[in-house]
Amino acid sequence: MFLTVCMNPTLQKTLIFPAVHNNEVNRTACHRLDVSGKGINVSRVLGQLGKKVVHLTQLGGTLRPLFLDLCEKDNIDIRYVESGSEIRFCYTLLEESCHGVTELVEESEPVSDETESAIMNLYEALLSDADWLIISGTKAGGFSGRLVPEMAKQAKARGKKMVLDIRGDDLLNSLSYKPDIVKPNMLEFVSTFFPEKTKQGTFAVSEEDMLPLVKEKAAELSLNGTSWVITRGSKAVWVFQEGNFDEITFDAVIPVNTTGSGDAFTAALASSLSEGNSLKDAVREGIRCGALNAAFVKPGTIK
């Protein structure tokens, strides 16, 4: 059984336009609303791959009944605690003329003071039945920096397999507990280990200039028993295992919607590893499912 954790639930509005014109009114009759966020997307794809999965999150506000109803329709087994934090909206603008995908992201509201202890109590109960733990995404405001590392500590103390798709201090403070797999994208890796090389959510230097530094750092990090899988959009995936480096190439696809493709990759990677496949084969399965997701308008799906 997989336990997925993400403390930043999202209602994702996807709008489709022939083209988006700046500083003008853009109207469309083609749109959809889905539950999303990295943990929800991972959970949905794991379910579509035939795996048993429970998702843990925090929910609050007037939109919670809608969120839970959409989870039920997607067959997502969700467990939550009341947080007092209204569920955020995020928006994806799809431009058919150029295959453009533009994301507009709302920051979440802070959770109430008692949310963290309630989450940990529920987490401890759910972890007992899990074989695999996947922690994805950023936390809503109001959680302490102790939350994610403590989850990682408990998981490894109980012998669980662990995949982390997180960044920043949450990742840095969890590495001592030796997660099995860490799967950032290139920007997340750089912003975590070389924050001076990023600015306002993008690279402050040429991405090409960062490649030697990233390779050296990831190879070094992989020597402690944690394998690193770094995705790079439409470019080859980098795999670091016990100090060794591999590059797995693939044919790029023309996307419909790339939102959730990284999460589909994470789900398929963990699913394949749980079946006893090698890391390289699991990465290839992740690539396959990431590409499948990109072919759908709905985010975080392979069907």
C-alpha positions in Angstrom: 0.0 0.0 0.0 1.1 3.5 -0.8 0.7 6.5 1.5 1.0 9.8 -0.3 1.3 13.1 1.6 0.9 16.6 0.4 0.0 19.6 2.6 -1.1 21.9 -0.3 -4.4 20.8 -1.8 -5.5 22.5 -5.0 -8.6 23.0 -7.1 -7.2 23.2 -10.7 -9.1 25.1 -13.3 -8.0 24.3 -16.9 -9.0 26.7 -19.6 -8.4 26.1 -23.3 -7.9 28.9 -25.9 -6.9 29.0 -29.5 -4.4 31.6 -28.3 -4.1 33.9 -25.3 -3.8 37.6 -26.0 -2.2 39.8 -23.3 -4.0 42.9 -22.1 -7.2 41.7 -23.8 -10.4 39.9 -22.7 -9.9 36.2 -23.4 -13.1 34.1 -23.4 -13.6 30.3 -23.7 -16.3 27.8 -23.4 -13.8 25.0 -23.0 -12.8 24.5 -19.4 -12.8 22.0 -16.6 -12.3 21.8 -12.8 -10.3 19.0 -11.1 -8.8 18.2 -7.7 -5.1 18.5 -8.1 -1.8 19.3 -6.3 1.2 17.1 -6.5 0.0 14.5 -3.9 -3.5 14.2 -5.4 -2.0 13.8 -8.9 0.4 11.1 -7.7 -2.5 9.3 -5.9 -4.8 9.4 -8.9 -2.1 7.9 -11.2 -1.1 5.2 -8.7 -4.8 4.2 -8.6 -4.9 4.1 -12.4 -1.9 1.8 -12.3 -3.8 -0.6 -10.1 -2.2 0.3 -6.8 -3.8 0.7 -3.4 -3.2 4.2 -2.2 -4.3 6.5 0.6 -3.7 10.2 0.4 -3.1 12.4 3.5 -3.7 16.2 3.5 -5.2 19.1 5.3 -8.5 20.7 4.2 -10.6 23.6 5.3 -13.1 26.2 4.2 -16.3 26.3 2.2 -14.8 24.4 -0.8 -14.0 21.2 1.1 -17.3 19.5 0.1 -16.6 20.2 -3.5 -13.0 18.9 -3.1 -14.1 15.7 -1.5 -16.8 15.1 -4.0 -14.3 15.4 -6.9 -11.9 13.0 -5.0 -14.7 10.5 -4.8 -15.5 10.7 -8.5 -11.8 10.1 -9.2 -11.7 7.1 -6.7 -9.1 8.9 -4.5 -9.1 7.6 -0.9 -8.4 10.8 1.0 -7.8 11.3 4.7 -7.6 14.8 6.1 -7.7 17.0 9.2 -9.6 20.2 9.5 -7.1 23.0 9.0 -9.2 26.2 8.7 -7.3 26.9 5.4 -9.5 27.6 2.4 -8.5 25.4 -0.5 -6.6 27.3 -3.1 -7.3 27.6 -6.8 -4.6 27.3 -9.5 -5.2 27.9 -13.2 -3.8 26.3 -16.4 -4.1 28.2 -19.6 -3.7 26.0 -22.7 -3.0 27.6 -26.1 -3.8 25.3 -28.9 -2.0 27.3 -31.6 1.4 26.9 -30.0 0.8 24.1 -27.5 1.5 26.6 -24.8 0.9 25.7 -21.1 0.8 28.6 -18.7 0.2 28.0 -15.0 -1.1 30.6 -12.5 -0.5 29.5 -8.9 -2.3 30.8 -5.8 -0.4 30.6 -2.6 -2.3 28.8 0.1 -3.7 30.3 3.3 -2.0 29.4 6.6 -3.4 26.4 8.5 -4.6 26.7 12.1 -2.2 26.2 15.0 -3.5 22.7 16.0 -3.3 21.3 12.4 0.3 20.0 12.6 -0.3 17.8 15.7 -3.5 16.5 14.2 -1.8 15.6 10.9 1.0 13.8 12.7 -1.4 11.8 14.8 -3.3 10.7 11.6 0.0 10.1 9.8 1.3 7.8 12.5 -1.9 5.7 12.3 -1.9 5.5 8.4 1.9 4.8 8.2 1.4 1.4 10.0 -0.4 -0.1 7.0 1.8 1.5 4.3 4.7 -0.2 2.5 5.7 3.0 0.6 5.6 6.6 1.5 5.6 9.4 -1.1 5.9 13.0 0.1 5.3 15.6 -2.6 5.2 19.4 -3.0 5.4 22.3 -0.7 3.6 22.9 2.6 0.9 25.4 3.3 1.8 28.2 5.6 1.5 27.6 9.3 3.3 24.2 9.4 6.7 24.1 11.1 10.0 23.0 9.4 9.9 19.9 11.7 6.8 18.3 10.0 8.3 16.7 6.8 11.7 15.6 8.4 9.7 14.0 11.3 7.5 12.1 8.8 10.7 10.9 7.0 12.3 9.9 10.3 9.3 7.8 11.3 8.9 6.2 7.9 12.5 5.0 7.9 12.4 3.9 11.5 9.5 1.6 10.6 11.3 0.2 7.5 9.1 1.9 4.9 10.3 2.6 1.4 10.3 6.4 0.8 10.2 8.6 -2.3 10.6 12.4 -1.8 9.5 14.9 -4.5 10.2 18.0 -2.4 12.7 20.8 -2.3 14.4 23.4 -0.1 14.7 23.0 3.7 12.1 20.2 3.8 14.4 18.2 1.5 17.7 19.2 3.1 16.5 18.3 6.6 15.1 14.9 5.5 18.2 13.6 3.8 19.8 12.3 7.0 17.0 9.7 7.2 18.1 8.2 3.9 15.1 8.3 1.6 15.2 5.6 -1.1 14.5 8.0 -4.0 14.6 11.7 -4.3 13.0 13.0 -7.5 13.3 16.8 -8.1 13.3 18.5 -11.4 16.4 20.5 -12.4 15.2 23.8 -11.1 14.1 22.3 -7.8 17.5 20.7 -7.4 19.4 23.9 -8.2 17.2 26.1 -6.0 17.8 23.7 -3.1 21.6 23.2 -3.4 22.6 26.3 -5.3 20.0 28.9 -4.3 22.3 31.7 -5.4 21.9 30.4 -9.0 18.2 31.0 -9.0 16.1 34.2 -8.9 12.3 34.6 -8.7 11.5 31.0 -9.5 13.9 30.6 -12.5 17.5 30.1 -13.3 19.7 33.2 -12.7 22.4 31.7 -14.9 22.4 29.6 -18.0 21.0 26.1 -17.2 23.8 24.7 -19.3 26.3 26.3 -17.0 24.8 24.5 -14.0 25.0 21.0 -15.5 28.5 20.1 -14.3 27.8 21.4 -10.8 24.5 19.4 -10.6 26.2 16.2 -11.8 28.9 16.5 -9.3 26.6 17.3 -6.4 24.0 14.6 -7.2 26.7 11.9 -7.6 28.1 12.9 -4.2 24.7 12.8 -2.6 23.9 9.3 -4.0 26.9 7.8 -2.2 24.9 7.6 1.1 22.3 5.1 -0.3 19.8 7.5 -1.7 19.2 7.4 -5.4 18.5 10.7 -7.2 16.3 11.0 -10.3 16.4 14.5 -11.8 13.8 15.3 -14.5 14.6 18.0 -17.1 11.3 18.6 -19.0 11.6 17.3 -22.5 15.3 16.5 -22.0 16.9 13.3 -20.9 16.4 12.2 -17.3 19.4 12.0 -15.1 19.8 9.1 -12.7 22.4 8.9 -9.9 22.9 5.7 -7.9 25.8 4.8 -5.6 27.9 7.6 -7.2 27.2 6.4 -10.7 25.5 8.5 -13.4 23.2 7.5 -16.2 21.2 9.5 -18.7 17.9 8.1 -20.0 16.8 9.7 -23.3 13.4 9.6 -24.8 11.4 11.1 -27.7 9.7 14.3 -26.8 6.0 14.6 -27.4 3.8 17.5 -28.5 1.9 18.2 -25.3 -1.8 18.9 -24.7 -1.2 19.7 -21.0 2.0 19.1 -19.1 0.4 19.9 -15.7 0.9 16.8 -13.5 3.3 15.1 -15.8 6.1 15.2 -13.2 3.6 13.7 -10.7 2.6 10.9 -13.1 6.3 10.2 -13.5 6.7 10.0 -9.7 3.7 7.7 -9.3 4.9 5.4 -12.1 8.5 5.3 -10.8 7.4 4.2 -7.4 4.8 1.8 -8.8 7.5 0.1 -10.9 10.0 -0.1 -8.1 7.4 -1.7 -5.8 7.1 -4.5 -8.4 10.8 -5.2 -8.1 12.0 -3.5 -11.3 15.4 -1.8 -11.6 15.7 1.9 -11.1 16.4 2.4 -14.8 13.3 0.5 -15.9 11.3 2.4 -13.3 12.5 5.6 -14.8 11.4 4.4 -18.2 8.0 3.7 -16.8 7.9 7.1 -15.3 8.8 8.6 -18.7 6.0 6.6 -20.3 3.4 7.8 -17.8 4.6 11.4 -17.9 4.1 11.4 -21.6 0.6 9.8 -21.3 -0.4 12.6 -18.9 0.7 15.2 -21.3 -1.7 13.9 -23.9 -4.8 14.7 -21.7 -6.4 18.0 -20.9 -7.1 16.7 -17.3 -4.0 17.2 -15.1 -2.5 14.2 -13.3 -4.0 11.4 -15.2 -3.0 8.6 -17.6 -6.5 7.5 -18.6 
